[in-house]
């Protein structure tokens, strides 16, 4: 595996000239404003034989730097691994499971090793998308990836699937062959507070009532002055889901939108009736420790091989909390994975990865989710 990176800050030129003309995959992560058709075609001219895969972000990760309003390009040439790209465009979250099923069906193959996925971050129900994928994929074929971002604006998100960046798109990359080893890990680091509340009325990823009361009104009560900044303020106070009270399941949900008229909140993934929800708040040191833990888990899964490429997908909520300390979580990942690993990635509206205790693919929020690759 060979990897090279280009980086372009807004208003500047590329930090270096492209050299790896034989690249077969190019990962593109950037602010929405940086993903113009002309810019995508420029990148294609750099790497004419490569598949282009990428998305809009709430921040870009390049090595151990975290940037805004930039364009991070990572070109990869594999030794023996084959690639196949599938894509679908959805009109609403109701299409999510169907899209997952179609994507998985398109990628099936006897030597399929892993699926890496990038999705629109606002129109999708990430829970249903993950269910659709896993309902078709064979046991042992895992899915990792994330939902595209739009800073803290929540207006529109874009995905690149070997063409112009478009809204509503979901792209899945199949990686094939026995030469490739893939690791993954996903951890948070948030602390729960307040009582567990029973979800008494919800439809898919739209929450209406907790304990028979308006969920939005109850949530605003806890947020106090922060409520005026919804939905962006919700990044600082996600909800943890559990099957029983006082259980730490590890599944966290972040608000994407609020509807004052219906008194509802829309989340990135399902909010099932009968489950319990509990507010979470940030713990700086535990967020950084969570990033290091995710890196350690992903490295262990490589079974002794050193990671050559790592894709880091961290939630925009973590970025909002850590602020000037945001680089610490990426540096913690570097310390674990080692200097040989090329780091790229972005800040997202949701992360997709197997949930470690069960290895069942899930949508996560407010985690650092890492996918590592090695052909060595």
C-alpha positions as CSV (number, residue, x, y, z in Angstrom):
1,X,0.0,0.0,0.0
2,X,1.2,3.5,-0.9
3,X,-0.4,6.6,0.4
4,X,0.1,10.4,-0.3
5,X,-1.8,13.4,1.0
6,X,-2.6,16.8,-0.4
7,X,-4.1,19.6,1.6
8,X,-5.6,22.9,0.5
9,X,-6.6,25.7,2.8
10,X,-9.3,28.2,1.6
11,X,-7.7,30.8,-0.5
12,X,-4.4,28.9,-0.8
13,X,-2.8,26.5,-3.3
14,X,-2.2,22.8,-2.6
15,X,0.5,22.2,-0.1
16,X,2.4,19.9,-2.6
17,X,2.2,18.6,-6.1
18,X,0.5,15.2,-6.7
19,X,3.0,12.5,-7.5
20,X,1.2,9.2,-7.2
21,X,-0.5,9.0,-10.7
22,X,-1.2,5.2,-10.2
23,X,-3.5,5.8,-7.2
24,X,-6.6,3.6,-7.2
25,X,-8.6,5.4,-4.5
26,X,-8.8,9.0,-3.5
27,X,-10.5,10.1,-0.3
28,X,-11.7,13.7,-0.3
29,X,-12.9,15.4,2.9
30,X,-13.7,19.1,2.8
31,X,-16.0,22.0,3.7
32,X,-19.1,22.2,1.5
33,X,-17.8,25.3,-0.2
34,X,-14.6,23.5,-1.2
35,X,-16.3,20.7,-3.1
36,X,-17.2,22.5,-6.3
37,X,-17.5,20.5,-9.5
38,X,-14.3,22.3,-10.8
39,X,-12.4,21.3,-7.7
40,X,-13.4,17.7,-8.0
41,X,-12.4,17.6,-11.6
42,X,-9.1,19.1,-10.7
43,X,-8.5,16.2,-8.2
44,X,-9.5,13.7,-10.9
45,X,-6.9,15.1,-13.2
46,X,-4.3,14.5,-10.5
47,X,-5.3,10.8,-10.2
48,X,-7.0,9.8,-13.5
49,X,-7.2,6.1,-12.6
50,X,-8.7,6.4,-9.2
51,X,-12.1,6.1,-7.7
52,X,-13.1,9.3,-5.9
53,X,-14.9,9.0,-2.6
54,X,-15.6,11.7,-0.1
55,X,-18.0,14.1,1.7
56,X,-18.6,17.4,3.2
57,X,-17.5,17.8,6.8
58,X,-17.7,19.7,10.1
59,X,-13.9,19.8,10.1
60,X,-11.1,18.0,8.3
61,X,-8.3,15.7,9.8
62,X,-4.9,15.7,8.0
63,X,-2.2,13.9,9.9
64,X,-2.5,15.4,13.4
65,X,-4.1,18.7,12.2
66,X,-7.7,19.6,12.5
67,X,-8.8,22.2,10.0
68,X,-11.9,24.1,8.9
69,X,-12.9,25.3,5.5
70,X,-10.1,23.2,3.9
71,X,-9.8,20.2,1.5
72,X,-8.0,17.1,2.6
73,X,-7.1,14.6,-0.2
74,X,-5.6,11.2,0.5
75,X,-4.5,9.0,-2.5
76,X,-4.1,5.3,-2.0
77,X,-2.6,2.6,-4.2
78,X,-3.2,-1.0,-3.0
79,X,-0.9,-3.9,-3.7
80,X,-3.5,-6.7,-4.2
81,X,-6.8,-5.3,-2.9
82,X,-9.6,-4.7,-5.4
83,X,-12.2,-2.0,-5.1
84,X,-15.8,-1.6,-6.1
85,X,-18.0,1.5,-5.5
86,X,-21.8,1.4,-5.1
87,X,-24.1,4.4,-4.7
88,X,-27.7,5.4,-4.3
89,X,-29.6,8.7,-3.8
90,X,-32.4,8.9,-1.3
91,X,-35.2,11.4,-1.0
92,X,-35.9,11.0,2.7
93,X,-35.0,9.0,5.8
94,X,-37.7,6.5,4.9
95,X,-35.5,5.2,2.1
96,X,-32.6,4.4,4.4
97,X,-33.0,0.7,4.9
98,X,-33.8,0.1,1.2
99,X,-30.6,2.0,0.3
100,X,-28.6,-0.2,2.7
101,X,-30.0,-3.3,1.2
102,X,-29.3,-2.2,-2.4
103,X,-25.7,-1.1,-1.6
104,X,-24.9,-4.4,0.1
105,X,-26.4,-6.4,-2.8
106,X,-24.3,-4.5,-5.3
107,X,-21.1,-5.2,-3.4
108,X,-21.5,-8.9,-2.6
109,X,-18.6,-11.1,-3.7
110,X,-16.8,-14.2,-2.5
111,X,-13.7,-12.3,-1.5
112,X,-15.4,-9.2,0.0
113,X,-13.4,-8.1,3.0
114,X,-14.9,-4.9,4.3
115,X,-17.4,-2.1,3.4
116,X,-16.5,1.5,4.0
117,X,-19.5,3.9,3.8
118,X,-20.1,7.6,3.5
119,X,-23.7,9.0,3.7
120,X,-25.7,12.2,3.5
121,X,-25.8,13.4,7.1
122,X,-29.3,15.0,7.2
123,X,-31.7,12.9,5.1
124,X,-30.7,9.5,6.4
125,X,-31.7,7.4,9.3
126,X,-28.3,5.8,10.1
127,X,-29.8,3.0,12.2
128,X,-32.0,1.8,9.3
129,X,-29.2,2.2,6.9
130,X,-26.9,0.0,9.0
131,X,-29.7,-2.6,9.4
132,X,-30.2,-2.7,5.6
133,X,-26.6,-3.3,5.0
134,X,-26.2,-6.0,7.6
135,X,-29.4,-7.8,6.5
136,X,-27.7,-8.6,3.2
137,X,-23.9,-8.8,4.0
138,X,-22.6,-12.2,5.1
139,X,-21.6,-12.7,8.7
140,X,-18.1,-11.4,9.4
141,X,-18.2,-8.7,6.7
142,X,-18.2,-5.4,8.7
143,X,-19.2,-1.9,7.8
144,X,-17.6,1.3,9.0
145,X,-17.9,4.9,8.0
146,X,-19.9,8.0,8.8
147,X,-22.5,10.6,8.0
148,X,-21.3,13.8,6.2
149,X,-21.3,17.1,7.9
150,X,-22.0,20.8,7.3
151,X,-20.1,22.5,10.2
152,X,-22.6,23.4,12.9
153,X,-25.1,24.8,10.3
154,X,-27.2,21.6,9.6
155,X,-28.3,23.0,6.2
156,X,-27.1,20.5,3.6
157,X,-24.5,17.8,3.4
158,X,-22.8,16.3,0.3
159,X,-21.2,13.0,-0.7
160,X,-18.7,12.3,-3.6
161,X,-19.1,9.0,-5.3
162,X,-16.7,9.2,-8.3
163,X,-18.6,12.3,-9.5
164,X,-19.7,15.7,-8.3
165,X,-20.6,16.2,-4.7
166,X,-24.4,15.7,-4.2
167,X,-26.9,15.9,-1.4
168,X,-29.0,12.8,-0.6
169,X,-26.3,10.4,-1.7
170,X,-25.0,7.3,0.0
171,X,-21.8,5.7,-1.2
172,X,-20.3,2.3,-0.2
173,X,-16.8,1.1,-1.1
174,X,-16.2,-2.7,-1.2
175,X,-12.7,-3.8,-0.5
176,X,-11.8,-7.3,-1.8
177,X,-9.0,-9.9,-1.3
178,X,-7.2,-11.7,1.4
179,X,-4.1,-9.4,1.4
180,X,-6.0,-6.6,3.2
181,X,-6.4,-6.5,7.0
182,X,-8.9,-4.1,8.5
183,X,-9.3,-2.9,12.1
184,X,-12.0,-0.8,13.6
185,X,-12.8,0.8,17.0
186,X,-15.4,3.2,18.3
187,X,-15.5,4.9,21.7
188,X,-17.0,8.0,23.3
189,X,-16.1,9.4,26.6
190,X,-19.3,11.3,27.7
191,X,-20.7,11.2,31.3
192,X,-24.4,10.6,31.9
193,X,-26.4,12.9,34.2
194,X,-30.0,13.3,35.3
195,X,-32.6,10.4,35.5
196,X,-33.3,7.8,32.9
197,X,-36.5,8.7,30.9
198,X,-38.7,6.1,29.1
199,X,-39.3,6.8,25.4
200,X,-43.1,6.7,25.3
201,X,-43.7,8.1,21.8
202,X,-41.4,8.0,18.8
203,X,-41.4,7.2,15.1
204,X,-38.1,6.0,13.7
205,X,-35.6,8.7,14.4
206,X,-38.2,11.3,15.5
207,X,-38.8,11.5,19.3
208,X,-42.0,13.0,20.6
209,X,-42.4,12.0,24.3
210,X,-40.3,11.0,27.3
211,X,-42.2,9.6,30.3
212,X,-45.4,10.8,28.6
213,X,-44.2,14.4,28.4
214,X,-43.1,16.5,25.5
215,X,-39.5,15.4,24.8
216,X,-38.6,18.8,23.4
217,X,-40.0,20.7,26.4
218,X,-38.2,18.3,28.8
219,X,-34.9,18.6,26.9
220,X,-35.1,22.4,26.9
221,X,-35.7,22.4,30.7
222,X,-32.4,20.5,31.2
223,X,-30.5,22.7,28.7
224,X,-31.6,26.0,30.3
225,X,-30.0,29.0,28.5
226,X,-28.4,26.6,26.0
227,X,-31.9,25.7,24.6
228,X,-31.9,29.0,22.5
229,X,-29.1,27.5,20.4
230,X,-30.9,24.3,19.3
231,X,-30.3,22.2,17.3
232,X,-26.6,23.1,17.3
233,X,-26.6,23.3,21.1
234,X,-27.7,19.7,21.2
235,X,-24.2,18.7,20.2
236,X,-23.1,19.5,23.7
237,X,-25.8,17.4,25.3
238,X,-26.5,14.1,23.5
239,X,-28.8,11.3,24.7
240,X,-27.6,7.8,25.7
241,X,-29.9,4.9,24.9
242,X,-30.3,1.8,27.0
243,X,-32.7,-1.1,27.3
244,X,-33.0,-0.8,31.1
245,X,-32.4,2.0,33.5
246,X,-28.9,2.7,34.8
247,X,-27.4,0.8,31.9
248,X,-24.4,2.1,29.9
249,X,-25.1,0.6,26.5
250,X,-22.6,2.8,24.6
251,X,-25.2,4.0,22.0
252,X,-25.5,7.7,21.9
253,X,-27.8,9.9,19.8
254,X,-27.4,13.5,18.7
255,X,-30.1,15.9,17.6
256,X,-30.3,16.9,13.9
257,X,-33.4,19.1,14.0
258,X,-36.2,20.3,16.2
259,X,-39.9,21.0,15.3
260,X,-41.5,23.5,17.6
261,X,-44.9,23.0,16.1
262,X,-44.9,19.2,16.6
263,X,-42.7,19.4,19.8
264,X,-40.4,16.8,18.4
265,X,-36.7,16.2,18.0
266,X,-35.1,14.4,15.0
267,X,-32.0,12.3,15.7
268,X,-29.4,10.7,13.4
269,X,-30.7,7.2,14.3
270,X,-33.6,5.4,15.7
271,X,-35.2,6.3,19.1
272,X,-37.1,3.1,19.8
273,X,-40.2,3.3,22.1
274,X,-39.7,1.3,25.3
275,X,-36.0,2.1,25.5
276,X,-34.6,4.6,28.0
277,X,-32.8,7.9,27.3
278,X,-30.5,9.8,29.5
279,X,-28.7,13.1,29.0
280,X,-24.9,13.2,28.6
281,X,-22.3,15.9,29.2
282,X,-18.7,16.3,28.2
283,X,-15.6,15.2,30.2
284,X,-12.6,16.6,28.4
285,X,-10.1,13.9,29.5
286,X,-12.5,11.1,28.9
287,X,-13.1,12.3,25.4
288,X,-9.4,12.2,24.6
289,X,-9.1,8.8,26.3
290,X,-12.0,7.5,24.2
291,X,-10.1,8.5,21.0
292,X,-7.0,6.6,22.2
293,X,-9.1,3.6,23.2
294,X,-10.7,3.5,19.7
295,X,-7.3,3.5,18.2
296,X,-6.1,0.7,20.4
297,X,-9.1,-1.5,19.6
298,X,-8.6,-0.9,15.8
299,X,-4.9,-1.7,16.1
300,X,-5.5,-5.0,18.0
301,X,-7.9,-6.2,15.2
302,X,-5.0,-6.0,12.7
303,X,-3.5,-9.0,14.4
304,X,0.1,-7.8,14.6
305,X,0.2,-5.8,11.3
306,X,1.1,-2.2,11.5
307,X,-1.6,0.2,10.3
308,X,-0.7,1.9,7.1
309,X,-3.8,4.1,6.7
310,X,-6.3,5.2,9.3
311,X,-9.6,7.0,8.6
312,X,-10.7,8.9,11.7
313,X,-14.4,9.9,11.9
314,X,-15.2,11.9,15.0
315,X,-18.5,13.6,15.9
316,X,-18.9,17.4,15.5
317,X,-20.2,17.4,19.1
318,X,-16.7,16.4,20.3
319,X,-15.2,19.2,18.3
320,X,-17.7,21.7,19.8
321,X,-16.7,20.6,23.3
322,X,-12.9,20.2,22.9
323,X,-12.5,23.5,20.9
324,X,-8.8,24.5,21.2
325,X,-8.0,21.1,22.7
326,X,-9.4,19.3,19.6
327,X,-5.9,18.4,18.4
328,X,-5.4,16.3,21.5
329,X,-7.7,13.5,20.4
330,X,-6.0,13.2,17.1
331,X,-2.6,13.2,18.7
332,X,-3.7,10.5,21.1
333,X,-4.6,8.4,18.1
334,X,-1.2,9.0,16.5
335,X,0.5,7.9,19.8
336,X,-1.3,4.6,19.6
337,X,-1.1,3.8,15.9
338,X,2.5,4.9,15.4
339,X,4.3,7.2,13.0
340,X,3.9,5.0,9.9
341,X,0.1,5.3,9.7
342,X,-1.2,8.0,7.4
343,X,-4.1,9.7,9.2
344,X,-7.1,11.3,7.4
345,X,-10.7,11.8,8.3
346,X,-13.4,14.3,9.2
347,X,-15.9,15.5,11.8
348,X,-19.3,14.0,11.2
349,X,-23.0,14.0,12.0
350,X,-22.8,10.3,12.9
351,X,-20.4,7.4,12.9
352,X,-21.0,3.8,11.7
353,X,-19.1,0.9,13.2
354,X,-19.7,-2.4,14.9
355,X,-20.5,-1.9,18.6
356,X,-17.6,-3.6,20.4
357,X,-19.5,-5.7,23.0
358,X,-21.7,-7.3,20.4
359,X,-19.9,-6.6,17.1
360,X,-23.2,-5.6,15.6
361,X,-23.0,-2.7,13.2
362,X,-24.6,0.4,14.7
363,X,-25.0,4.1,14.1
364,X,-23.1,6.0,16.8
365,X,-23.0,9.7,17.8
366,X,-20.3,11.5,19.7
367,X,-17.7,8.9,19.2
368,X,-14.3,8.7,17.7
369,X,-14.6,5.9,15.1
370,X,-11.4,4.6,13.5
371,X,-10.9,2.3,10.6
372,X,-7.3,1.0,10.0
373,X,-6.0,-0.7,6.9
374,X,-2.8,-2.8,6.3
375,X,-1.6,-4.9,3.4
376,X,1.8,-5.5,5.1
